[in-house]
Amino acid sequence: MIETIKMYRRIAPIFLALLLTSAPIHADPNITQTLIGTPITEPAWSSTTRARLEKDLEIARAVMRVAPEREDSHIWLGRRLGYLARNGDAVEVFTNALEQFPESYKLHRFRGRHLARNRAFERAIADYKRALALMEGVADSYEPDGIINARHQYLGSYRSNLHYYLGQTSWAIGDYEATLLGMMRAAAEPLVQHDDRRVATGFWRYLALRKLGRDEEARTIVNAIPDDLELVENTDYYDGIRFFKGTLSEAELLPRAGLNAKFGVAMTHLIEGRTERAEQMLTDLVAGSSQGYWPAETELLALRD
């Protein structure tokens, strides 16, 4: 797997055209290691959270037994497995469902997301592109959340999320132009004109532009985002944005930073030539998370190649 990711980062422009091939996707195991070899373990859920997630899965299994002819039964069974970090099992559910619903953009969308979490990046990209093709001429709609936010408000739509995750996953293979384009398209979708989407897409647009050497454009993106937004859930991305702007220092940010903000700090060190500091931060970030953090893992592979 590691050598595959290295290869794709080197020759991504040549191979992107091959990502939509129709080769069958076989059952995927639940991976046990990150791309740099640190263990992937079960998240440290509280007993209450674990019980709720397990109960949700049992409900999804029961619905599947009663209504296997419904697309949503397959979708929620796969998603509930994913919430329990059983991403390979989720991929298998979606793959089997696609035999019954081959034109489902929703199944391709969710399989793509769980393939990416299982570090099968090129296959995830193929699914996202297929889903977007299937959505041509289809009205967009809000995507229901399995874990509801504090405001009980849907923040993502199917088309916007597809563009977003296509852009984000393209980062893994070093295609920063595709990351930038995906984030721009995600932010432009009419159903998601809110600050949470603006902050998340702005974070990745900034990093992609810096990777492409377009520093002035990157600064323009983040400087246009105010410092007084009230967000529903993307506060960690927002902290990263404020760090990029210079209104939040590294010393102020790191004690409270989540994975995304830490990644933003590490990538700033890397882009600006402080390679040793960046590599240490990226390594600590991956090793310190039970599920790893694949954007940092692929950066480390590129550094060590």
GIGICOR-V16298 format. One record per residue. SS is DSSP state (a for helix, b for strand, c for the rest). OMEGA is omega in radians with two decimals (none if undefined). D_CENTER is the distance of its C-alpha to the mean C-alpha in whole Angstrom. Layout:
# GIGICOR-V16298
SS OMEGA D_CENTER
SS OMEGA D_CENTER
This chain:
# GIGICOR-V16298
c -3.11 18
a -3.14 19
a 3.10 21
a -3.13 19
a 3.11 16
a -3.14 19
a -3.10 21
a 3.10 18
a 3.13 17
a -2.99 21
a -3.13 22
a -3.11 19
a -3.13 21
a -2.98 23
a -3.13 21
a -3.12 19
a -3.10 21
a -3.02 21
c -3.11 18
c 3.10 19
c -3.06 22
c 3.12 23
c -3.09 23
c 3.07 23
c -3.06 20
c -3.13 22
c -3.11 21
c 3.02 18
c 2.98 19
c -3.02 17
c -3.07 17
c 3.13 19
b 2.98 18
c 3.13 15
c 3.09 16
c 2.99 18
c 3.06 20
c -3.05 20
b 2.94 20
c -3.07 17
c 3.12 19
c 3.08 19
c -3.09 17
c 3.12 20
c 2.93 21
c 3.13 24
a 3.13 26
a 3.14 26
a 3.13 22
a -3.14 23
a 3.13 25
a -3.14 24
a 3.12 21
a 3.12 23
a 3.08 25
a 3.12 23
a 3.13 22
a 3.08 26
a 3.12 26
a 3.09 24
a 3.13 26
a 3.10 29
a 3.12 28
a 3.13 27
a -3.10 30
a -3.00 32
c 3.14 30
c 3.14 28
c -3.11 29
c 3.14 27
a -3.10 23
a 3.12 22
a 3.12 23
a -3.12 21
a -3.06 18
a 3.05 19
a 3.11 20
a -3.12 17
a 3.13 14
a 3.04 17
a 3.12 17
a 3.12 13
a 3.07 14
c 3.10 16
c 3.10 14
c -2.98 16
a 3.08 13
a 3.08 16
a 3.11 18
a 3.11 16
a 3.14 15
a 3.11 19
a -3.12 19
a 3.13 18
a 3.09 19
a -3.13 23
a -3.13 22
a 3.01 22
a 3.14 25
a -3.10 26
c -3.00 24
c -3.11 23
c -3.09 23
c 3.06 20
a -3.14 17
a 3.13 16
a 3.08 16
a 3.14 15
a -3.07 12
a 3.06 11
a 3.12 12
a -3.12 10
a -3.11 7
a 2.98 9
a 3.11 10
a 3.10 7
a 3.10 8
c 3.05 11
c 3.05 11
c -2.90 12
a -3.09 10
a 3.10 13
a 3.06 14
a 3.12 10
a 3.11 11
a 3.13 15
a 3.14 14
a -3.14 12
a 3.10 15
a 3.14 17
a 3.12 16
a 3.08 16
a 3.13 20
a 3.14 21
c 3.12 20
c 3.13 22
c 3.14 25
c 3.10 23
c 3.11 23
c 3.09 20
c 3.11 20
b 3.13 18
c -3.11 15
c 3.13 17
c 3.06 15
c 3.06 16
c -2.98 16
c 3.10 18
c -3.01 18
c -3.12 21
c -3.08 22
c -3.05 21
c 3.05 20
c -3.10 17
c -3.07 15
c 2.99 13
b -3.10 15
a -3.08 14
a 3.12 15
a 3.13 13
a 3.10 9
a 3.09 10
a -3.10 11
a -3.07 8
a 3.01 5
a 3.11 8
a -3.12 9
a -3.10 6
a 3.07 6
a 3.06 10
a -3.06 10
a -3.13 10
c 3.05 13
c 3.13 15
c -3.05 15
a 3.04 15
a 3.12 17
a 3.06 14
a -3.13 11
a -3.12 14
a -3.14 15
a -3.13 12
a 3.10 12
a 3.14 16
a 3.12 16
a -3.11 13
a -3.07 15
a -3.09 18
c -3.01 18
a -3.05 21
a -3.04 19
a 3.11 17
c 3.13 20
c -2.99 19
a 3.12 18
a 3.12 15
a 3.12 13
a -3.12 16
a -3.11 15
a 3.13 11
a 3.12 12
a 3.11 14
a -3.09 13
a 3.06 11
a 3.12 14
a -3.10 16
a 3.12 15
a 3.12 15
a 3.11 18
a 3.07 19
a -3.13 18
c 3.12 20
c -3.10 23
c -2.97 23
a -3.11 24
a 3.08 26
a 3.13 23
a 3.14 21
a 3.13 23
a -3.14 24
a -3.04 21
a 3.14 20
a 3.12 24
c -3.12 24
c -3.08 22
c -3.14 24
c -3.05 25
c -3.13 26
c 3.01 23
c -3.00 23
c 3.08 19
c -3.05 18
c -3.01 15
c -3.11 13
a -3.14 16
a 3.03 14
a -3.12 13
a 3.05 16
a 3.08 18
a 3.10 16
a -3.11 18
a 3.01 21
a 3.11 21
a -3.13 20
a -3.07 23
c 3.12 26
c 3.06 26
c -3.07 25
c 3.09 26
a -3.14 24
a 3.11 27
a -3.02 26
a -2.91 22
a -3.14 22
c -3.11 24
c -2.99 21
c 2.95 18
c -3.05 15
a -3.07 12
a 3.14 11
a 3.09 14
a 3.10 16
a 3.12 13
a 3.11 15
a -3.13 18
a -3.14 18
a 3.07 17
a 3.07 20
a -3.10 22
a -3.10 21
a -3.10 21
c 2.97 25
c 3.12 26
c -2.92 26
a -3.09 25
a 3.11 26
a -3.14 25
a -3.10 21
a 3.13 21
a 3.13 23
a 3.14 20
a 3.13 17
a 3.12 19
a -3.13 20
a -3.12 16
a -3.08 15
a -3.09 18
c -3.14 18
c -3.10 15
c -3.12 16
c -3.06 13
c 3.10 13
c -2.90 10
a 3.07 9
a 3.09 9
a -3.14 12
a -3.13 13
a 3.04 13
a 3.12 15
a 3.08 17
a 3.14 18
a 3.12 19
a -3.02 21
a -3.10 23
c none 23
